[in-house]
Amino acid sequence: MEISGKKVIVVGGASGFGRASAELLSSRGAAVAILDREESDGPEVAAGLGGSFFGVDVTDFAGTEKALQAAVDALGGLHVVLTTAGGGGAEKTLGKNGPHSLETFRNTIDLNLVASFNISRLAAAHMATNEPEDEERGVIINTASIAAFEGQIGQIAYTAAKAGIAGMCLTMARDLGSLGIRALAIAPSLFATGLTKGIPDEFAAALTKDAAFPKRLGRPEEFAKLVAAIVDNPMLNGQCIRLDAGQRFAPR
């Protein structure tokens, strides 16, 4: 799908992966709307792109539907959606204080997996009304993690959520294939975003010592380049693509 002229929504677009992707797609001629938390830098980022911003808590599923509809209305349609919102804490299945909190597990699933599916299903409904371009109507890109495949100790909830995102890809692609809508996910390793942004070089080197090459934190713009490649190449579909410099997480 040609990026130029397309209408794009980036969920979590105020920072990190989302911001870098929004900026790159905008630079290639896409119209971009950003959805992120009200207190984020979303309004400033959107203004810099000549786009629009809509405040949203992705775990407010009804509110997300309204925000997505408002973004589609502002754009005048939807061709690409990227979800990057997510996160999680550290807690073992059984720890010193007893079993893993069920509430924490459910909240992590809601924030990562359910929110991603909610946005995907709603976006697909909008994309289905598009006039096809070379038989293609839209692209859905969710964000997983290599933790989906090699979750570390204490990552049980996060692993389950990200593995769910990875596991949805092929089935979602099959569900939407007859409509000309593709569905994929990206599974990044450690990138210089959020808590890892700006950490000392020696700490970053220790975290990435098991990578094949390059042995460093990934850069948000490298994630964005993969997003653009996915949109551009119609043969990419139904899979979760690792973006990890050949890194495999150890147990700790």
C-alpha positions in Angstrom: 0.0 0.0 0.0 1.4 3.4 -1.0 2.0 5.5 2.2 1.5 8.8 0.5 -2.1 10.0 0.8 -3.2 7.4 3.3 -5.0 8.1 6.5 -3.3 6.7 9.6 -4.1 6.4 13.3 -1.3 5.8 15.8 -2.3 4.7 19.3 0.4 5.7 21.7 1.8 8.2 19.2 2.9 10.8 21.7 6.2 9.1 22.4 8.6 6.2 21.6 7.7 3.7 18.9 4.4 5.5 18.1 5.8 9.0 17.8 8.7 7.8 15.6 6.3 5.9 13.4 3.8 8.8 13.2 6.6 11.1 12.2 8.0 8.8 9.5 4.6 8.1 7.9 3.7 11.7 8.0 7.0 12.6 6.3 6.1 10.1 3.5 2.8 11.9 2.8 0.3 10.2 5.2 -2.3 12.1 7.2 -1.9 11.1 10.8 -4.1 11.2 13.9 -2.6 10.4 17.3 -4.4 8.8 20.2 -2.7 8.8 23.6 -3.3 9.7 27.2 -4.7 13.2 27.9 -1.6 14.2 29.9 0.8 13.1 27.2 2.7 15.2 24.6 0.2 14.1 22.0 -1.2 17.6 21.2 2.2 19.0 20.5 3.3 16.0 18.5 0.1 16.0 16.4 0.4 19.8 15.8 4.0 19.3 14.6 2.7 16.8 12.0 -0.3 18.9 11.0 -2.5 16.2 12.4 -5.1 15.8 15.1 -4.9 14.5 18.7 -7.5 12.6 20.7 -7.0 11.8 24.4 -7.8 8.2 25.4 -7.3 5.5 28.0 -7.1 2.3 26.0 -8.5 0.3 28.9 -11.7 2.4 28.6 -12.9 0.3 25.7 -16.1 2.3 25.1 -14.1 5.6 25.3 -11.6 4.1 22.9 -14.3 3.4 20.4 -15.5 7.0 20.6 -12.0 8.4 20.2 -11.3 6.2 17.2 -14.5 7.2 15.6 -13.6 10.9 16.1 -10.1 10.3 14.6 -11.6 8.6 11.6 -14.0 11.5 11.1 -11.2 14.0 11.4 -9.1 12.1 8.9 -12.0 11.3 6.5 -11.2 7.6 6.6 -8.7 5.0 7.8 -6.1 2.9 6.0 -3.5 2.1 8.6 -3.7 1.6 12.4 -0.7 1.1 14.6 -1.1 0.3 18.3 1.9 0.8 20.6 0.3 1.5 24.0 1.1 -1.1 26.6 3.3 -2.1 29.6 3.5 -4.3 32.6 5.2 -4.8 35.9 7.3 -7.6 37.5 5.6 -10.3 39.5 6.2 -14.1 39.8 3.5 -16.7 39.4 4.3 -17.5 43.0 6.4 -15.1 45.0 7.4 -14.4 48.6 4.1 -12.7 49.3 2.0 -15.5 47.7 0.4 -16.2 44.3 0.4 -13.6 41.6 -2.3 -11.0 41.9 -5.2 -11.9 39.7 -6.2 -8.3 39.4 -2.7 -7.3 38.2 -2.7 -10.1 35.7 -6.1 -9.1 34.3 -5.1 -5.4 34.2 -2.0 -6.3 32.2 -4.1 -8.4 29.7 -6.6 -5.6 29.3 -3.9 -2.9 28.7 -1.9 -4.9 26.2 -4.0 -7.7 24.6 -7.7 -6.7 25.0 -7.0 -3.0 24.1 -5.0 -4.1 21.0 -7.8 -6.4 19.8 -10.5 -3.8 20.6 -8.7 -1.2 18.4 -8.0 -3.8 15.7 -11.7 -4.9 15.4 -12.9 -1.3 15.3 -10.3 -0.3 12.8 -11.1 -3.2 10.5 -14.8 -2.1 10.4 -13.7 1.3 9.1 -11.1 -0.1 6.6 -13.7 -2.5 5.2 -15.5 0.5 3.6 -12.5 1.7 1.7 -12.2 1.6 -2.1 -9.5 -1.1 -2.7 -6.0 -0.1 -3.9 -4.7 -3.1 -5.8 -7.3 -5.2 -3.9 -6.0 -3.9 -0.6 -8.1 -1.8 1.9 -6.1 -1.6 5.1 -3.2 -2.6 7.4 -3.4 -3.3 11.1 -0.1 -3.4 13.1 0.0 -4.3 16.7 3.0 -4.3 19.1 4.1 -7.5 20.8 7.5 -8.1 22.4 10.2 -10.8 22.2 9.0 -11.5 25.8 6.1 -13.2 24.0 8.6 -16.0 23.1 11.2 -15.8 25.9 9.5 -14.2 28.8 11.8 -13.6 31.8 11.2 -14.4 35.4 8.5 -12.2 36.7 7.0 -11.4 33.3 4.2 -13.9 33.3 1.4 -11.4 32.8 3.3 -9.4 30.2 4.4 -12.5 28.4 0.8 -13.8 28.3 -0.5 -10.5 26.9 2.2 -10.1 24.3 2.0 -13.8 23.2 -1.7 -13.2 22.7 -0.9 -10.3 20.4 1.6 -12.4 18.4 -0.9 -15.3 18.3 -3.7 -13.2 16.9 -1.8 -12.2 13.7 -2.5 -15.2 11.4 -6.1 -15.7 12.5 -6.9 -12.1 12.2 -5.3 -12.0 8.8 -7.4 -15.0 7.7 -10.5 -13.4 9.1 -9.9 -10.2 7.2 -8.2 -11.5 4.1 -11.3 -11.5 2.0 -11.7 -7.8 2.7 -8.2 -7.0 1.6 -7.0 -6.1 5.1 -3.7 -7.2 6.4 -2.8 -7.9 10.1 0.6 -8.1 11.6 2.6 -7.4 14.8 6.1 -6.3 15.6 8.0 -7.9 18.5 10.8 -5.6 19.5 13.6 -6.4 21.9 15.1 -3.7 24.2 14.7 -0.2 22.7 15.6 3.2 23.9 12.1 4.2 24.9 10.3 4.7 28.2 12.3 3.5 31.2 15.3 2.5 29.1 15.7 5.9 27.3 18.8 7.7 28.4 20.3 4.9 30.6 24.1 4.8 30.9 26.0 3.1 28.0 27.4 0.4 30.3 24.0 -0.6 31.6 22.6 -0.7 28.0 25.6 -2.9 27.0 24.9 -5.3 29.8 21.2 -5.5 28.8 22.1 -6.3 25.1 25.2 -8.4 25.5 23.3 -11.5 24.2 22.3 -9.8 20.9 24.1 -11.0 17.7 24.4 -7.5 16.2 24.2 -4.6 16.9 24.8 -5.0 20.6 22.9 -1.9 21.6 19.4 -0.7 22.4 17.2 -0.3 19.4 16.2 3.1 18.2 12.5 4.1 17.8 13.2 5.2 14.2 14.3 1.6 13.5 10.9 0.4 14.7 9.3 3.1 12.5 11.2 1.8 9.4 9.7 -1.6 9.9 6.2 -0.1 10.2 6.7 1.7 6.9 8.0 -1.4 5.3 5.0 -3.4 6.4 2.6 -0.8 5.0 4.5 -0.7 1.8 4.8 -4.5 1.1 1.5 -6.3 0.6 3.1 -9.7 0.9 3.8 -9.1 4.6 0.8 -10.5 6.4 -0.4 -12.8 9.2 2.8 -12.8 11.2 4.6 -11.3 14.2 8.0 -10.0 13.1 10.9 -9.9 15.5 12.9 -6.7 15.6 15.6 -7.8 18.0 19.2 -7.8 16.6 19.3 -11.5 17.1 18.7 -11.2 20.9 17.1 -13.9 23.0 16.1 -13.1 26.5 17.7 -15.1 29.2 15.6 -16.2 32.3 16.8 -13.0 34.1 
